[in-house]
Amino acid sequence: MNLKILLSGDGGQGIQLMSDLVCRAAIQRGFFVSHIPNYGLEQRGGVSLAFIQISDSEIAYPKFSKPDITLILSHQAEERTAKFSITNSQFSVKDYEEILKKNNIPHQSYNMFFLGLLARMLGEKGVLQREKVFELLREKLEKKPNWEENKRAWELTKNIRY
């Protein structure tokens, strides 16, 4: 098994935090992990990318152009990732915008919603435990002012179809 994941969004949307949590949770399960962050000018509104590979054997080469799972959190990120051959699973804000608005999820918590979906999908594939990702998330963000909103966005993903 070698799973390739591409996370993308605007700088400040938490792409690197999300990738760190996913990688740490997969390592805890005993998988080999490769992570290439790409975040040049994200502090000035640029695109932030994270290329992740999770494998049950050593990873020979960390780069890839055909992700198995892609997350796109902004229009700008969609443009930047268009050159990658999208295969099976792709998540984007526009696909879930109605659900997010209906449940009053604030824009700054969208990333936690998508992290929850990603963790659920990876949990179902046996790559990580969704609960472990949440524990790591709580350790990192529990003391932040919008923790309750983030937690609510995460919990919404328990029953959402992807």
C-alpha positions as CSV (number, residue, x, y, z in Angstrom):
1,M,0.0,0.0,0.0
2,N,1.3,3.4,-0.9
3,L,-1.2,6.2,-0.5
4,K,-0.5,9.7,-2.0
5,I,-2.3,12.7,-0.6
6,L,-2.2,16.3,-1.8
7,L,-3.5,19.0,0.6
8,S,-3.9,22.5,-0.8
9,G,-5.2,25.9,0.3
10,D,-4.3,29.5,0.8
11,G,-1.6,30.4,3.3
12,G,-3.1,30.5,6.8
13,Q,-5.8,27.9,6.2
14,G,-3.9,25.3,8.2
15,I,-2.7,23.0,5.4
16,Q,0.7,22.5,7.1
17,L,-1.0,21.8,10.5
18,M,-3.4,19.3,8.9
19,S,-0.5,17.5,7.1
20,D,1.5,17.4,10.3
21,L,-1.4,15.8,12.3
22,V,-2.1,13.2,9.5
23,C,1.6,12.3,9.3
24,R,2.0,11.9,13.0
25,A,-1.1,9.8,13.3
26,A,0.1,7.5,10.5
27,I,3.5,7.1,12.1
28,Q,1.8,6.2,15.3
29,R,0.2,3.3,13.4
30,G,3.6,2.1,12.2
31,F,3.5,3.4,8.6
32,F,6.3,4.9,6.7
33,V,5.5,8.6,5.9
34,S,7.0,11.1,3.5
35,H,5.9,14.8,3.8
36,I,6.9,17.6,1.5
37,P,5.6,21.0,2.5
38,N,5.4,23.7,-0.1
39,Y,4.5,27.1,1.2
40,G,6.6,29.8,-0.4
41,L,4.7,33.1,-0.1
42,E,1.6,31.8,1.7
43,Q,1.9,34.6,4.3
44,R,1.2,37.0,1.5
45,G,-1.8,35.1,0.2
46,G,0.0,32.4,-1.8
47,V,-0.9,28.8,-2.0
48,S,0.2,26.3,0.6
49,L,0.6,22.7,-0.5
50,A,1.5,19.5,1.4
51,F,2.5,16.3,-0.4
52,I,2.1,13.2,1.8
53,Q,2.8,9.6,1.1
54,I,1.9,6.9,3.6
55,S,3.1,3.4,2.9
56,D,3.5,0.0,4.6
57,S,7.0,-0.2,3.1
58,E,9.9,2.3,2.7
59,I,9.2,5.2,0.4
60,A,11.8,5.3,-2.4
61,Y,10.9,8.7,-3.8
62,P,8.8,11.3,-2.0
63,K,7.5,13.3,-5.1
64,F,4.4,12.3,-7.1
65,S,2.1,13.8,-9.7
66,K,-1.0,11.5,-9.3
67,P,-2.5,11.9,-5.8
68,D,-5.0,9.3,-4.6
69,I,-6.6,11.9,-2.4
70,T,-6.7,15.6,-3.0
71,L,-8.0,18.4,-0.7
72,I,-8.6,21.8,-2.2
73,L,-9.6,24.6,0.2
74,S,-9.5,27.6,-2.1
75,H,-10.0,28.7,-5.7
76,Q,-6.4,29.7,-5.9
77,A,-5.3,26.3,-4.7
78,E,-7.6,24.6,-7.3
79,E,-5.7,26.5,-10.0
80,R,-2.3,25.6,-8.6
81,T,-3.2,21.9,-8.4
82,A,-4.9,21.6,-11.8
83,K,-1.7,20.2,-13.3
84,F,-1.8,17.1,-11.0
85,S,-3.7,14.2,-12.4
86,I,-6.6,13.8,-9.9
87,T,-7.6,10.2,-9.5
88,N,-10.1,8.8,-7.0
89,S,-11.0,11.1,-4.2
90,Q,-11.1,14.8,-4.3
91,F,-12.6,17.1,-1.6
92,S,-13.2,20.8,-2.1
93,V,-15.0,23.6,-0.3
94,K,-17.4,24.1,-3.2
95,D,-18.5,20.4,-2.8
96,Y,-19.5,20.9,0.9
97,E,-20.3,24.6,1.0
98,E,-24.1,24.0,1.4
99,I,-23.5,21.7,4.4
100,L,-21.0,24.1,6.0
101,K,-23.4,27.0,5.7
102,K,-26.4,25.0,6.8
103,N,-24.6,24.0,10.0
104,N,-23.2,27.6,10.6
105,I,-19.6,26.5,10.4
106,P,-17.5,29.6,10.4
107,H,-15.0,30.0,7.5
108,Q,-12.0,29.8,9.8
109,S,-13.1,26.3,10.9
110,Y,-13.5,24.8,7.4
111,N,-10.1,23.3,7.7
112,M,-11.2,21.3,10.8
113,F,-14.2,20.0,8.9
114,F,-12.0,18.8,6.1
115,L,-9.4,17.3,8.5
116,G,-12.3,15.4,10.1
117,L,-13.4,14.0,6.7
118,L,-9.8,13.1,5.7
119,A,-9.2,11.4,9.0
120,R,-12.4,9.5,8.7
121,M,-11.5,8.3,5.2
122,L,-7.9,7.4,6.2
123,G,-9.3,5.6,9.3
124,E,-11.6,3.5,7.2
125,K,-8.5,2.6,5.1
126,G,-6.7,1.5,8.3
127,V,-4.0,4.2,7.8
128,L,-4.6,6.0,11.1
129,Q,-7.1,6.2,13.9
130,R,-9.5,9.2,13.6
131,E,-9.5,9.5,17.4
132,K,-5.7,9.9,17.5
133,V,-5.9,12.7,15.0
134,F,-8.4,14.4,17.2
135,E,-6.2,13.9,20.3
136,L,-3.3,15.5,18.5
137,L,-5.6,18.3,17.3
138,R,-6.9,19.0,20.8
139,E,-3.3,19.1,22.2
140,K,-2.4,21.7,19.6
141,L,-5.6,23.9,19.6
142,E,-7.6,23.4,22.8
143,K,-6.5,26.6,24.3
144,K,-7.2,28.7,21.2
145,P,-10.3,31.0,21.4
146,N,-12.2,29.2,18.5
147,W,-11.6,25.7,19.8
148,E,-15.4,25.0,20.3
149,E,-16.1,26.0,16.7
150,N,-13.3,23.9,15.5
151,K,-14.5,20.9,17.5
152,R,-18.0,21.3,16.2
153,A,-16.8,21.4,12.6
154,W,-14.7,18.2,13.3
155,E,-17.7,16.4,14.9
156,L,-20.0,17.3,11.9
157,T,-17.9,14.9,9.8
158,K,-18.9,11.8,11.6
159,N,-21.9,11.2,9.3
160,I,-21.2,13.3,6.2
161,R,-20.8,11.4,3.0
162,Y,-17.6,11.9,1.0
